[in-house]
Amino acid sequence: MKQSIFDVNLKTIGMVNVDLESVEAINSEAYKSYIKVLYLNEGFEIKVDFNVYHTTSPTLFFISPNQVLSIEKLGEQSGRLVFYNRDFYCIQLHDEEVACDGLLFNNINNMPMTVIPQQDATFIEYLFSRIEDEFELKDGSLEEMIRTYLKQLLIKSTRLWKVQHLEGVMATRPNNDLEFFRKFTQLVEANFKEKHNVADYADLLVIAPKTLTHRFKRLKLPQPNEIIKNRIILEAKRLLIHTDRTAKEIAYSLGYDDPAYFSRLFFIKTGEPPSGFRSKYLSIHESKQI
């Protein structure tokens, strides 16, 4: 498997083709700790957490380290995977540069993809090609050049993501509404294990809980309480499927002192108790493996 990588002073970025040679490694734990950008042509089927996506044209996927990626089917053309760590480029620290946190990564709808319009495909392909060329050159300025191309990729992708996923909701709203949306998303991602109530986030935003709720209603977004609970349940699902922790241990890890209350919440949101969800999911997964 051919892999290009820069790894100096804890800063790591690499690129690998997505094909038959690499798919097993990509689906393993080898790349899980990295932030990942996938560039796939038509014919791929991938699973991100519990959602399955099929590509019908060039598509970008943005995968955070806490998400579980599985490439279920390859397309006729190989794809590309860029992977990097926070030491190489932290989107939180450089939020003003690319403004993608809460949109491409860690967004409240858990929608990690954007389709590349035909008029933008050449530019996206150019950026991936330039990153690949930099690895081949092995020049002293490699690190900064690749970081520059990565930033361009994230900025362009953020623009595309907003048009595709906020159209009819917030795409035409003033920029401060979009920033409010992003800020709330960032706060939920950072605090959902400890803060479970709308009032907690209203305090962090220095507004009244009713103001927060009304603002989301005006922007035609899901209610804040639903967003918070959905994020908690998503994490619970990840822990149920990808660890051997008990439901009680998961409840405690998510900040619930009363495991029974957590189990009721899980049932309300999913229609199944935690143990039932785990058994059903693993049973389906095992049957597909046979």
N, C-alpha and C positions, 0 to 999 in steps of 0.2 A: 504494500500500500504506500503510494507516494504521499508524503506530507511535507509541506513547507512550514517552517516555524522559526520565530524569533523569540528567544528566551534569555533575557539579560537583566540582572538586578531585580528579580522577581516579576518583571514585566514580560508578559507572554502574549503573543498573537500568532495565529497560524492559519493555514488554509489547506483543505483537503478536498479532492473531488468526491462527489457523492455517487458511488457506483457499486458494482457487485463486490469489488475488492474491499471497500471501506465500510459498507453498510453495517456489518456486524459490530465493528468497533464503534461506529457512531451511535448505535443502539445500546451499547454497553455503558458502564460507568466512566469510561475513559474521558469523555467530554462533558460530563454532567456538571462539573464545577465551573465551567466557562459560560460566559455570555456568548450566544451564538446567533449568527445571521445566515440563513439558508437561502440560496438562490436556485430555484427549481423550475424546469420547463414542464410542459404538459405531460400527463401520464403518471405522475407521482401520487401516492397515497401516504399521508403521514398522520400520526396521532400525536397531539400535544395535550398532555394530561388526559382528559376523558372525551376530547372532541377529535373527530376524524375529518381531515380535509383532503379533497381531490383537486389536483391542479389541472386546469384546462388551457392554461397559457402561462407565460413566465410569471412567477410569483415569488415574493419575498416573505420569509417567516422570521420572527424575532423571538428567541427563546431565552428566558432568564434561567439562571442556575437552579432555581427552586422548581422549575417546570420539568416534566418528564417527556422526553421526545422519543418517538419510535417511528422509523421509516418502514412502512408496511409493504409498499410496492414501489419499484423503481420505474422511471420513465425511460423512453428510448434513448434520450440524450442524458449524459451525466450532469449532475448538478454541482454546486459548489457550497462549501461550508467554510465560513470564516468564524473562528473561535478566539476569544481573548479574555483576559482577566481584568478585574477592576484596577489593578495596578497599572495596566497598560492604558486603559481609558475608562474612567468611572463616569457614567452618565449623570449620576447625582451631583458629583463635584463640578462637572462641566455643563450643568443644566442650561445655563444661559447661552451656551454655544450651539446646542443641538435641539433642546426642548423636546426630547423624545420620551423622557421618563413619564409614565402615566398614559402614554399613547402607544408607542411601539412596544414598550415593555411595561409590565405591571399595570395594565389598564383595567378598569373596573368590569368591563364586559368580557375579559379574558379572550380577546380577539387578537391573536398574534401575527396576522398576515395582511398583506396588501398585494393586490394584483397589479402588475406593471403594464400600463397602457402602451400601445404600440409605439407612440411617439416618444416614449421615455426609455424604451428597452435598450436602444443603442447606448445611451448615457450610462445606464446601470451596468451593462455589459462592459463598457469601457472602464468603469471603476474597478470591477473585479479583475479585469485583465491587467490594469496598472498595478494593483496589489500583488498579483501573481508575478509580474515582471520585476517588482522590487525585491521579492524573495530571491529571484534568479540573479539579480545584479550584485547582491551582498555588499552594497555600498555603505559607507560610514553614516550616511544620512537616511538609511533604510527606515529606522524607527519613526522619525518625524514625517517622512513621506507617506508611509503606510497610515499613520495616524491622520494625516491630512485627507487621504482618500476615504478612510473610514468615516471621518466627520462629514464629508460630502455625501456619502452613502446614507448616513443617518438623517441628515437634514432633508435630502430629497425624498427619502422614504417617509419621513414625518409629514411632509406636504401631501404626498399621495395618500397616506393613511387618513388624514383629516378630511380630504375630499371624499374618500370612499366610505368612511365609517361615521362621519358626522354630518353627512349631507341630509338636509331636511330636519336636522336637530339643532346643530350648533355651528355648522360651517359658515352660516351667514351672520352669526352672532358677533357682537363686539369682542375684541381680543381679550378683554378682561374677564369675560364669561368663560372662555376657553382656559385661561390660566386658573380660574377658580375651580373648574372641573379637574384640571391636572393636579392642583394643590390638594384637593380632597382625596383624589386617588392615591397620591404619594403618602398622605397621612394614614390612610387605611392600610396601605401595604406595610408601612413601618410600625403600626401600632395595633393591628387587629387581634393579636394574641393577648393583649392586656386591656384594650379599650373596646367595649362591645356596644356602647350606646351612642346615639346621635348627639347627646349632650356633651360627651367627651370630645367629639370632633368639633362641635360648635365652640367649645372653650379654646381649642387649639387654633381655630380660625378667628377667634375673638368676635363672635357674633352670637345671637340668640338661637337656640335650637329651632324655634319656629321660623326664623329667617332663613336658616339653612334648608329646612324642608320646603319652604315656599319657593326658594330660589331654584331648587332642583325641579320642582313642579313647573315653574315658569319656563325652564329650559327643556322641558319634556324628557327629563332623565328619570331613571328608576329612583324610587325614594331612597334617601340615605340609609335608612334602617335596613332595607333589602340589600343594598350594596355591601354593607358591613357583614350581615349574616351570610350572604353568598360567598364572601371571601373566606369566612371562618369555615363554612361547610366544604369549600374546595380544598382547603388545607387538611381538613379531617379526612376527606376522601383519599388524598395523596398518602396520608399516614396509614390509613387502613389497608391500602393496596400495596404500598411499597415498603412497609415496615411490619414487624410482628408485634407492635404495641397493642395492648388491650384497649377497648373503648374507654375504660376508666383512665388509663394512662394518657390517652389522647385528649380526653376532656381536661385533665389537669394541665397538660402542656399548652392548651389553648386558653387557659385562664379561667376555667370553670371549676369552682370548688364543689359543685354539686353535679356529679356525673349523670345522675338521673335526669336533671334538667337539660343537660347537653344532649342526652339521648333522645329526649322528647323533641328538642329543636331539630336534631338531625332527621327524625322521622317526619316532622312537619314539612321540612324542606325537600326531602327526597322520597317520601312515601315508604321508606324502609328503615328498620333499626340499623345501627352501625354493623352489628354482626351479620345481619341479612344482606346488607350491601356488599360486605367483604366476600361472603360465601358465593353470592350470585356472580359477582365480577370475576372472581378467581375461577369459578366453574366454567364460565363462558370462555375465559382466556385459555384454560387448559384444553377445552374442546377444540379450539382453533389450532392448537399446537399439534393435535393428533393427526 
